[in-house]
Amino acid sequence: MTARRSMLWLVITFPASLSTGYAGPCTDDIDRMQARLDAALEAKLATGPQAAESTSATMHRQPTPKSLAAAEGKLGNLSPEKIDAISRAMARARAADSAGDKDGCQQALVDVQRAANQ
């Protein structure tokens, strides 16, 4: 029984240690930006018009920030161009972070902020 618990603990903790070990130079900045974007999107959802509930929503699936943004785009609260610009800049930030390019990552995050504020 102890060997099984040890193996289970290893299976649970090992992947978490890998992600921490391979964190890029601006992973924390990306995480903070993503949290700000998610919070801003949720605030916009709370104040804007409501759409009809989709079939997916009735199937006990949690909405993702991406699906929420797509729904807001369909309602006209967020333009598809703005959503696309933010998504592309966040992808560039993650790619630069993975490559260890702190300057490229920081510039992409500036682009995210600029696109979000437009």
Buried (B, 14 or more C-beta within 10 A) or exposed (E): EEEEEEEEEEEEEEEEEEEEEEEBBBBEBBEEBBEEBBEEBEEBBEEBEEEEEEEEBEEEEEBEBEBBBBBBBEBEBBEEEBBEBBBBBBEBBBBBBEEEBBEBBBBBBEBBBEBBEE
